[in-house]
Amino acid sequence: MFDTLSDRLAATFKNLRGKGRLSEADIDATAREIRIALLEADVALPVVRAFIKQVKERATGEEVSRALNPAQQVVKIVNDELVGILGGETRRLRFAKTAPTVIMLAGLQGAGKTTLAGKLGLWLKKQGHSPLLVACDLQRPNAVNQLSVVAERAGVAVYAPQPGNGVGDPVQVAKDSIEYAKSKVHDIVIVDTAGRLGIDTEMMQQAADIKAVVTPDETLFVVDAMIGQDAVNTAEAFRDGVGFDGVVLSKLDGDARGGAALSIAHVTGKQVMFASNGEKLDDFDAFHPDRMASRILDMGDMLTLIEKAEQTFSQAEAEKMAAKLAKGPKEFTLDDFLAQMEQVRKMGSISKLLGMLPGMGQIKDQINNLDERDVDRTAAIIKSMTPAERQDPTIINGSRRARIAKGSGVDVSVVKQLVERFFDARKMMSRMAQGGGMPGMPGLPGMGGGAGKKKKQQKQGKGKRQSGNPMKRKAEEAAAAARREEAAANPLGLPSGDDAKKFELPDEFKKFMG
């Protein structure tokens, strides 16, 4: 969603690199480019004005003038201010002192409330809660049935005593659901209300009546992140008419410009608490303003990536696999390879996972073109092998390849390529486990060059000598400072500008990814 904004900001900051001191004209030009980028992203004008004012005030102060690297300091200021307009601190759910905790969902029709109710229910269930979904949308055709289906897929309970389709009293259903939750020992009640087409007075009153009878601990306003400034206007009207405590952004995986997401917390004064970024029920998580700002500035989101890995991978299994790889390449079998692929697949889309790494915005076209189905094809080929073949792929000859290809529905050449890729990947993973690096990707610790290799080179050399010529020494120091600045701005050592368009992943990495 924020690709265009990220590209514009990256181009703006690139113009600042290499400048030892920023003049007032430099800051004005940078502020102008940031303003244009935000307006093109459909950010509300009052938010843009407040944002630019803060950035200029801080950029013209001692914070930048005394910085060793003014360009990086400006990036830090923009990052801090982005976090501010996105809500600042991460806001957590408030739970009732006495169960059940009541969460009421409201929003425009088509914003995705019903599906989001299931996502929130599943998210809370994973945290050890016992949620109950309540069908209070009795207006929209099949809304009750949809909620029942979503609840079944999420594995949570649903309370739907009325058939809906215009039949039943939603206020009474909401009132009765509290007693039902207590009797069935549900500690959280999620009330799904009817959507509105714009500012509908009658539906606003219905939402106010439901809120009055259930007294929710949290009232969440669900906003479609793709509808632009109208989302902000509707949120303001709902805040004034009914009131809400937090915002949930749906459809963040869309290709809209994302201005509503950047505007709504600042305009309404209510923080974004959750974000939905996919169609699957587990494509849902708490909203972290600092992580979102980091993604927009192409600095990655390593914390979310680590959290996903911790949720998916067992610590004991990871240690066992590391120990196996450290012993030597032959200890790692196709069964282990398959298990690792399936674990990574559980973390979600490979393209999304790669997108969380710093600097990957420069090669997003290549990442977006990755075929997710390659993992499934690889799994089918490995499962068509015998246990002996998985343990020792060197025994796979021509006749065995033909049998495996027939069993998995692929060409013989595909089986041959997979085995060759496995041998390459095994060597690479074993090398990384033993302290080496990934060939072809210098600049990233553990992924190119290797720490051991660098130490060896340092021992051989006697240290770099400085020139006795003061002018030459000053030029060398300036060049070294420029290299350090470039390394800080581009930690992965990836190409930028026109070179990024020609960039291709290293052959070893292509083989590893399939």
C-alpha positions as CSV (number, residue, x, y, z in Angstrom):
1,M,0.0,0.0,0.0
2,F,2.8,2.5,0.8
3,D,5.1,1.6,-2.1
4,T,4.7,4.9,-3.9
5,L,5.2,6.9,-0.7
6,S,8.3,4.8,0.2
7,D,9.8,5.4,-3.3
8,R,9.3,9.1,-3.1
9,L,10.8,9.4,0.3
10,A,13.8,7.2,-0.6
11,A,14.5,9.4,-3.6
12,T,14.2,12.6,-1.4
13,F,16.7,11.3,1.2
14,K,19.1,10.1,-1.5
15,N,19.6,13.7,-2.5
16,L,20.8,14.6,1.0
17,R,23.6,12.0,1.1
18,G,27.2,13.2,0.9
19,K,26.4,16.6,2.3
20,G,28.4,17.4,5.4
21,R,26.2,20.3,6.3
22,L,22.5,21.1,5.3
23,S,21.7,24.6,4.3
24,E,18.2,26.2,4.8
25,A,17.6,25.7,1.1
26,D,18.4,22.0,1.4
27,I,15.9,21.6,4.3
28,D,13.2,23.6,2.4
29,A,13.7,21.5,-0.7
30,T,13.5,18.3,1.3
31,A,10.3,19.5,3.2
32,R,8.7,20.4,-0.2
33,E,9.4,16.9,-1.6
34,I,8.1,15.2,1.6
35,R,4.9,17.4,1.4
36,I,4.3,16.4,-2.2
37,A,4.9,12.7,-1.4
38,L,2.4,12.8,1.5
39,L,-0.2,14.7,-0.5
40,E,0.1,12.2,-3.4
41,A,-0.4,9.4,-0.8
42,D,-3.8,11.0,0.0
43,V,-2.8,12.1,3.5
44,A,-5.2,14.7,4.9
45,L,-4.0,18.3,4.4
46,P,-4.1,19.3,8.1
47,V,-1.9,16.2,8.9
48,V,0.6,17.2,6.2
49,R,0.9,20.7,7.5
50,A,1.4,19.6,11.0
51,F,3.9,17.0,9.9
52,I,6.0,19.3,7.7
53,K,6.0,22.0,10.4
54,Q,7.4,19.6,13.0
55,V,10.1,18.3,10.6
56,K,11.2,21.7,9.6
57,E,11.4,23.0,13.2
58,R,13.5,20.0,14.2
59,A,15.7,20.0,11.0
60,T,16.6,23.7,11.3
61,G,17.6,23.3,15.0
62,E,20.8,22.2,16.7
63,E,19.6,18.5,16.4
64,V,20.7,18.5,12.7
65,S,23.3,21.2,12.6
66,R,25.5,19.5,15.2
67,A,25.0,16.0,13.9
68,L,27.9,14.1,12.5
69,N,25.7,12.8,9.7
70,P,22.9,15.4,9.0
71,A,21.2,13.4,6.3
72,Q,20.7,10.4,8.6
73,Q,19.5,12.7,11.3
74,V,16.8,14.1,9.0
75,V,15.7,10.5,8.2
76,K,15.5,9.9,12.0
77,I,13.4,13.0,12.4
78,V,11.0,12.0,9.6
79,N,10.8,8.5,11.2
80,D,10.0,10.0,14.6
81,E,7.3,12.2,13.2
82,L,5.8,9.4,11.1
83,V,5.5,7.4,14.3
84,G,3.8,10.4,15.9
85,I,1.1,10.8,13.3
86,L,0.5,7.0,13.2
87,G,-0.4,7.1,16.9
88,G,2.9,7.0,18.8
89,E,2.9,4.2,21.3
90,T,1.3,0.8,20.6
91,R,-2.2,0.7,22.1
92,R,-3.2,-2.6,23.8
93,L,-6.7,-3.9,24.4
94,R,-8.3,-3.0,27.7
95,F,-9.8,-6.1,29.5
96,A,-12.6,-5.9,32.0
97,K,-11.8,-6.6,35.6
98,T,-14.8,-9.0,35.6
99,A,-15.4,-11.2,32.6
100,P,-16.6,-11.0,30.0
101,T,-14.7,-8.2,28.2
102,V,-17.1,-6.7,25.6
103,I,-15.6,-5.5,22.2
104,M,-18.0,-3.7,19.8
105,L,-17.2,-3.4,16.1
106,A,-18.7,-0.7,14.0
107,G,-18.1,1.0,10.6
108,L,-19.2,1.5,7.1
109,Q,-20.9,-1.3,5.1
110,G,-18.2,-3.2,3.1
111,A,-15.4,-2.3,5.5
112,G,-14.9,-5.9,6.4
113,K,-16.3,-6.0,9.9
114,T,-17.7,-9.5,9.8
115,T,-14.5,-11.1,8.5
116,L,-12.5,-9.0,10.9
117,A,-14.6,-10.3,13.8
118,G,-13.4,-13.8,13.0
119,K,-9.8,-12.6,12.7
120,L,-10.0,-10.8,16.0
121,G,-11.6,-13.9,17.6
122,L,-8.8,-16.2,16.2
123,W,-6.1,-13.7,17.4
124,L,-7.6,-13.7,20.9
125,K,-8.0,-17.5,20.9
126,K,-4.3,-17.9,20.2
127,Q,-3.6,-15.8,23.3
128,G,-5.6,-18.2,25.5
129,H,-8.9,-16.4,25.5
130,S,-12.4,-17.9,24.8
131,P,-14.1,-15.4,22.5
132,L,-17.8,-15.4,21.5
133,L,-18.9,-13.7,18.3
134,V,-22.3,-12.1,18.4
135,A,-24.4,-11.5,15.2
136,C,-26.0,-8.1,15.6
137,D,-26.0,-7.3,11.9
138,L,-29.6,-8.3,11.1
139,Q,-29.9,-5.9,8.2
140,R,-27.5,-7.1,5.5
141,P,-28.6,-10.3,3.6
142,N,-26.8,-13.4,4.9
143,A,-24.7,-11.4,7.4
144,V,-25.6,-13.8,10.2
145,N,-24.8,-16.8,8.1
146,Q,-21.4,-15.3,7.1
147,L,-20.5,-14.7,10.7
148,S,-21.3,-18.3,11.6
149,V,-19.1,-19.6,8.8
150,V,-16.2,-17.3,9.7
151,A,-16.6,-18.3,13.4
152,E,-16.5,-22.0,12.4
153,R,-13.3,-21.4,10.3
154,A,-11.7,-19.6,13.2
155,G,-12.7,-22.3,15.7
156,V,-14.6,-19.9,18.0
157,A,-18.1,-19.8,19.3
158,V,-21.0,-17.8,17.8
159,Y,-24.2,-16.4,19.2
160,A,-26.8,-16.0,16.5
161,P,-30.4,-16.5,17.8
162,Q,-32.0,-14.4,15.0
163,P,-31.9,-15.3,11.3
164,G,-31.3,-11.8,10.2
165,N,-32.2,-10.5,6.7
166,G,-34.2,-7.8,8.3
167,V,-35.7,-10.0,11.0
168,G,-35.0,-9.6,14.7
169,D,-34.0,-6.9,17.2
170,P,-30.2,-6.3,17.3
171,V,-30.3,-4.4,20.5
172,Q,-32.0,-7.4,22.3
173,V,-29.6,-9.9,20.8
174,A,-26.6,-7.8,22.1
175,K,-28.2,-7.6,25.5
176,D,-28.9,-11.3,25.7
177,S,-25.4,-12.2,24.5
178,I,-23.8,-11.0,27.7
179,E,-25.8,-13.5,29.9
180,Y,-25.2,-16.2,27.3
181,A,-21.4,-15.6,27.4
182,K,-21.4,-15.8,31.2
183,S,-23.4,-19.1,31.2
184,K,-21.0,-20.6,28.6
185,V,-17.9,-19.2,30.4
186,H,-16.7,-17.0,27.5
187,D,-14.3,-14.3,28.7
188,I,-14.6,-12.1,25.6
189,V,-17.7,-11.0,23.6
190,I,-17.2,-9.5,20.1
191,V,-20.3,-7.7,18.9
192,D,-20.6,-7.4,15.1
193,T,-23.0,-4.5,14.3
194,A,-24.7,-3.5,11.0
195,G,-22.7,-1.4,8.5
196,R,-23.7,2.1,7.4
197,L,-23.9,3.7,4.0
198,G,-22.3,7.0,4.8
199,I,-23.7,9.0,7.7
200,D,-27.0,7.2,8.4
201,T,-28.9,8.7,11.3
202,E,-31.0,5.6,11.9
203,M,-28.1,3.2,12.0
204,M,-26.1,5.6,14.1
205,Q,-28.9,5.5,16.7
206,Q,-29.0,1.7,16.5
207,A,-25.2,1.6,17.2
208,A,-25.7,4.0,20.2
209,D,-28.5,1.8,21.6
210,I,-26.4,-1.4,21.3
211,K,-23.5,0.4,23.0
212,A,-25.8,1.6,25.8
213,V,-27.0,-2.0,26.6
214,V,-23.7,-3.8,26.5
215,T,-21.4,-1.0,27.8
216,P,-18.4,-2.2,25.8
217,D,-14.9,-2.1,27.2
218,E,-13.6,-1.3,23.7
219,T,-15.5,0.2,20.8
220,L,-13.5,-0.3,17.6
221,F,-14.2,1.5,14.4
222,V,-13.3,-0.6,11.4
223,V,-12.0,1.5,8.4
224,D,-11.3,0.3,4.9
225,A,-7.8,1.6,4.3
226,M,-8.5,1.9,0.5
227,I,-11.3,4.5,0.5
228,G,-9.1,7.5,1.2
229,Q,-10.2,10.7,2.9
230,D,-13.8,9.7,3.2
231,A,-12.7,7.2,5.8
232,V,-11.5,10.1,7.9
233,N,-14.7,12.1,7.5
234,T,-16.8,9.1,8.4
235,A,-14.6,8.3,11.4
236,E,-15.0,11.9,12.7
237,A,-18.8,11.7,12.3
238,F,-19.0,8.4,14.1
239,R,-16.7,9.6,16.9
240,D,-19.0,12.6,17.5
241,G,-22.3,10.6,17.1
242,V,-21.6,7.4,18.9
243,G,-17.9,7.4,20.0
244,F,-15.2,4.9,19.7
245,D,-12.0,4.0,21.5
246,G,-9.7,2.7,18.8
247,V,-9.5,2.1,15.0
248,V,-9.0,-1.1,13.0
249,L,-7.6,-0.8,9.5
250,S,-8.7,-3.5,7.1
251,K,-7.4,-4.2,3.5
252,L,-3.9,-2.9,4.2
253,D,-2.7,-5.4,1.5
254,G,-4.5,-3.4,-1.2
255,D,-2.8,-1.1,-3.7
256,A,-4.4,2.2,-2.6
257,R,-2.3,5.1,-1.5
258,G,-2.8,4.6,2.2
259,G,-3.5,8.2,3.2
260,A,-6.4,7.2,5.5
261,A,-4.1,5.0,7.5
262,L,-1.6,7.9,8.0
263,S,-4.3,10.5,8.7
264,I,-7.0,8.8,10.9
265,A,-5.1,8.6,14.2
266,H,-4.0,12.3,14.0
267,V,-7.4,13.6,12.9
268,T,-9.6,11.7,15.3
269,G,-7.3,11.5,18.2
270,K,-7.9,7.7,18.5
271,Q,-5.1,5.3,17.9
272,V,-5.0,2.5,15.3
273,M,-5.0,-0.7,17.4
274,F,-5.2,-3.5,14.8
275,A,-4.4,-4.0,11.1
276,S,-5.7,-6.6,8.7
277,N,-3.4,-7.2,5.7
278,G,-4.7,-10.2,3.8
279,E,-7.7,-12.4,3.1
280,K,-6.7,-15.3,5.5
281,L,-8.0,-15.3,9.0
282,D,-4.4,-15.2,10.4
283,D,-3.5,-12.1,8.3
284,F,-4.2,-9.9,11.3
285,D,-2.1,-8.4,14.1
286,A,-1.7,-5.5,16.5
287,F,-0.8,-2.2,14.9
288,H,2.7,-0.9,15.8
289,P,3.2,2.7,14.7
290,D,7.0,2.5,15.0
291,R,7.2,-0.7,12.8
292,M,4.8,0.8,10.2
293,A,7.0,3.9,10.0
294,S,10.1,1.7,9.6
295,R,8.4,-0.1,6.7
296,I,7.4,3.1,5.0
297,L,11.0,4.3,5.1
298,D,12.3,0.9,3.8
299,M,14.1,0.1,7.1
300,G,12.3,-3.2,7.4
301,D,10.3,-4.7,10.2
302,M,12.7,-7.2,11.9
303,L,10.7,-7.3,15.2
304,T,7.5,-8.6,13.4
305,L,9.7,-11.1,11.4
306,I,11.3,-12.3,14.7
307,E,7.8,-12.6,16.4
308,K,6.5,-14.6,13.4
309,A,9.5,-16.9,13.6
310,E,9.1,-17.4,17.4
311,Q,5.5,-18.3,16.9
312,T,6.3,-20.8,14.2
313,F,9.6,-22.4,15.1
314,S,10.3,-24.5,18.1
315,Q,13.4,-23.4,20.0
316,A,14.4,-27.0,20.6
317,E,14.0,-27.9,16.9
318,A,16.0,-24.9,15.8
319,E,18.9,-25.8,18.2
320,K,18.7,-29.4,17.0
321,M,18.8,-28.3,13.3
322,A,21.7,-25.9,14.0
323,A,23.7,-28.7,15.7
324,K,23.0,-31.0,12.7
325,L,24.2,-28.5,10.2
326,A,27.3,-27.7,12.2
327,K,28.4,-31.3,12.0
328,G,28.6,-31.2,8.2
329,P,26.5,-30.9,5.1
330,K,25.7,-34.7,4.8
331,E,23.8,-34.6,8.1
332,F,21.1,-32.4,6.5
333,T,18.6,-34.6,4.6
334,L,15.7,-33.9,2.3
335,D,13.4,-34.6,5.2
336,D,15.0,-31.8,7.1
337,F,14.8,-29.6,4.0
338,L,11.1,-30.3,3.7
339,A,10.4,-29.7,7.4
340,Q,12.2,-26.3,7.2
341,M,10.3,-25.3,4.1
342,E,7.0,-26.1,5.7
343,Q,7.9,-24.2,8.8
344,V,8.8,-21.1,6.7
345,R,5.5,-21.5,4.8
346,K,3.6,-21.4,8.1
347,M,5.0,-17.9,8.7
348,G,3.1,-16.6,5.7
349,S,3.8,-15.4,2.2
350,I,7.5,-15.6,1.3
351,S,7.2,-12.3,-0.5
352,K,5.8,-10.6,2.6
353,L,8.6,-12.1,4.8
354,L,11.3,-10.9,2.4
355,G,9.6,-7.5,2.3
356,M,10.2,-7.1,6.1
357,L,14.0,-7.2,5.6
358,P,15.8,-3.7,5.5
359,G,16.5,-2.4,2.0
360,M,14.3,-4.8,0.2
361,G,12.2,-2.0,-1.2
362,Q,14.9,-1.6,-3.9
363,I,14.2,-5.0,-5.3
364,K,10.5,-5.2,-4.6
365,D,9.7,-6.0,-8.2
366,Q,11.7,-9.2,-8.1
367,I,10.3,-10.1,-4.7
368,N,6.7,-9.6,-5.9
369,N,7.4,-11.9,-8.9
370,L,8.3,-14.9,-6.7
371,D,6.0,-17.8,-7.3
372,E,4.7,-19.0,-3.9
373,R,3.6,-22.3,-5.5
374,D,7.2,-23.4,-6.0
375,V,7.3,-24.4,-2.3
376,D,4.2,-26.7,-2.9
377,R,5.8,-28.2,-6.0
378,T,9.0,-28.9,-4.2
379,A,7.1,-30.5,-1.3
380,A,5.3,-32.8,-3.8
381,I,8.5,-33.9,-5.4
382,I,10.2,-34.7,-2.0
383,K,7.1,-36.6,-0.8
384,S,7.3,-38.7,-4.0
385,M,10.7,-40.1,-2.9
386,T,11.4,-43.1,-0.8
387,P,12.8,-42.7,2.7
388,A,16.2,-44.0,1.5
389,E,16.2,-41.4,-1.3
390,R,15.4,-38.6,1.1
391,Q,18.2,-39.6,3.5
392,D,20.8,-40.0,0.7
393,P,19.8,-38.1,-2.5
394,T,23.1,-39.2,-4.2
395,I,21.4,-42.6,-5.0
396,I,18.8,-40.9,-7.2
397,N,19.6,-42.1,-10.7
398,G,17.8,-41.7,-14.0
399,S,15.1,-44.4,-13.4
400,R,14.5,-43.1,-9.9
401,R,14.1,-39.5,-11.2
402,A,11.6,-40.8,-13.8
403,R,9.5,-42.5,-11.1
404,I,9.6,-39.4,-8.8
405,A,8.6,-37.1,-11.7
406,K,5.7,-39.3,-12.5
407,G,4.6,-39.5,-8.9
408,S,4.7,-35.7,-8.4
409,G,3.4,-34.7,-11.9
410,V,6.5,-32.8,-13.0
411,D,9.2,-33.2,-15.7
412,V,12.3,-35.3,-15.0
413,S,14.4,-32.1,-15.4
414,V,12.5,-30.5,-12.5
415,V,13.5,-33.3,-10.2
416,K,17.1,-33.1,-11.3
417,Q,17.1,-29.4,-10.7
418,L,15.6,-29.8,-7.2
419,V,18.3,-32.3,-6.2
420,E,21.0,-30.0,-7.5
421,R,19.5,-27.0,-5.6
422,F,19.3,-29.1,-2.5
423,F,23.0,-29.9,-2.6
424,D,23.8,-26.2,-3.1
425,A,21.5,-25.1,-0.4
426,R,22.9,-27.7,2.0
427,K,26.5,-26.5,1.5
428,M,25.3,-22.9,1.9
429,M,23.4,-23.6,5.1
430,S,26.2,-25.7,6.6
431,R,28.6,-22.9,5.9
432,M,26.4,-20.3,7.6
433,A,25.9,-22.6,10.6
434,Q,29.7,-22.9,10.9
435,G,30.2,-19.2,10.9
436,G,30.6,-18.5,7.2
437,G,28.3,-16.5,5.0
438,M,26.0,-16.6,2.0
439,P,28.1,-16.3,-1.2
440,G,27.3,-13.3,-3.4
441,M,25.7,-11.1,-0.7
442,P,28.5,-9.1,1.0
443,G,27.6,-6.5,3.6
444,L,25.2,-8.5,5.7
445,P,26.6,-10.3,8.7
446,G,26.5,-14.1,8.2
447,M,25.4,-13.6,4.5
448,G,28.5,-12.9,2.6
449,G,32.2,-12.9,3.2
450,G,31.9,-14.5,6.6
451,A,33.4,-13.2,9.8
452,G,36.2,-15.8,9.8
453,K,37.3,-14.7,6.4
454,K,37.4,-11.1,7.4
455,K,39.5,-11.8,10.5
456,K,42.0,-13.8,8.4
457,Q,42.4,-10.8,6.0
458,Q,43.0,-8.5,8.9
459,K,45.8,-10.6,10.3
460,Q,47.5,-10.7,6.9
461,G,47.5,-6.9,6.6
462,K,49.5,-4.5,8.7
463,G,46.8,-1.9,8.8
464,K,46.0,0.9,6.4
465,R,48.6,3.6,6.2
466,Q,47.7,7.3,6.0
467,S,49.3,9.5,3.4
468,G,51.9,12.0,4.5
469,N,50.4,14.6,2.2
470,P,47.8,16.6,4.2
471,M,45.6,17.3,1.1
472,K,45.7,13.7,0.0
473,R,45.0,12.5,3.6
474,K,42.0,14.8,3.8
475,A,40.6,13.4,0.5
476,E,41.0,9.9,1.8
477,E,39.2,10.7,5.0
478,A,36.3,12.3,3.1
479,A,36.1,9.2,0.9
480,A,36.1,6.9,3.9
481,A,33.3,9.0,5.5
482,A,31.2,8.8,2.4
483,R,31.6,5.0,2.3
484,R,30.5,4.8,6.0
485,E,27.5,7.0,5.2
486,E,26.6,4.8,2.3
487,A,26.9,1.7,4.4
488,A,24.7,3.1,7.1
489,A,22.0,4.2,4.5
490,N,22.2,0.8,2.7
491,P,23.1,-1.9,5.3
492,L,22.6,-4.8,2.9
493,G,25.0,-3.4,0.4
494,L,22.2,-3.5,-2.3
495,P,22.4,-1.4,-5.4
496,S,20.3,1.7,-5.6
497,G,18.9,4.0,-8.3
498,D,19.3,2.7,-11.9
499,D,21.5,-0.1,-10.7
500,A,18.6,-1.5,-8.6
501,K,16.5,-2.0,-11.7
502,K,19.2,-4.2,-13.2
503,F,19.8,-6.0,-9.9
504,E,19.2,-9.7,-9.8
505,L,19.3,-12.0,-6.8
506,P,22.6,-14.1,-6.6
507,D,22.5,-17.5,-8.3
508,E,22.9,-19.2,-4.9
509,F,20.0,-17.3,-3.5
510,K,17.8,-18.1,-6.5
511,K,18.7,-21.8,-6.1
512,F,17.8,-21.7,-2.5
513,M,14.4,-20.0,-3.2
514,G,13.7,-22.4,-6.1
